């Protein structure tokens, strides 16, 4: 199965990301040790020229991680037809112990790559490149995660066996299952719905406020993280029930299937984009007092906050329309 085109593409994306960071690691160490924008030495000139090259290549490689996340989920869902007992991506990911860890690692890579790309963009807007050491230090910190991501995907795809009987989403997202997924499925709809809309409203309000006043950047990031958790919990607890029009089908993956009109993508894409933008707003707050970024950081975070607010509004609107159009009567 490892020779399927989508699997090869995913392994190439993960392997390319790891290879590029490994290749950039010695250069990153050299930048951290020797970078001095005030120097006119030959070594500094070489570092500056190579920085342009590495930044461009790494921007391309890390930007691919967003596509890789979508492809990973799409492939897991598409391959469900190949395994006995699998109804959606849950069954495929449950084939061996590496499926869900590989998914979570890809999600972590997506968010951290998005934050690095924003920091790199801000750094290139300043004439003295004040964040060069920081962003290359972050690349070294990202290296273990990309290595884990590649290893988990490789072990997962190598462990896919067609003769294995896997479990369906009904067993994982069951209210009677004493796991995190089971506890989320067992959440009472009323308090879950209140928390869902409250967290999203707070995220929109904080992001909108920052876009207008450029204040409260850390609160934007905290609200984004809380909204992401509340959104996923809400999808499992009650939104999915309205989409399936079934009071016991809590799977957050089946909504990605064609028989449900790929409705899940209309939820997840704005949610992930908004969360990445909100987290990036918080990350940039550490650099708002850098003199050469005094104007760049507020302008960038305001735009990111606008993206976050728009993404959460779109997610909320889509989820609300899906529930209003449903024939299921969940709340009395």
Secondary structure by P-SEA (a helix, b strand, c coil): ccccaaaaaaaaaaaaaaaaaaaaaaaaaaaacccccccccaaaaaaaaaaaaaaaaaaaaaaaaaaaaaaaaaaaaaacccccccccaaaaaacccaaaaaaaaaaaaaaaaaaaaaaaaaaaacccccaaaaaaaaaaaaaaaaaaaaaaaaaaaaaccccbbbbccccccccccccaaaaaaaccaaaaaaaaaaaaaaaaaaaaaaaacccaaaaaaaaaaaaaaaaaaaaaccaaaaaaccccccccccccccccccccccccaaaaaaaaaaaaaaaacccccccccaaaaaaaaaaaaaaaaaaaaaaaaaaaaaaaaccccccc
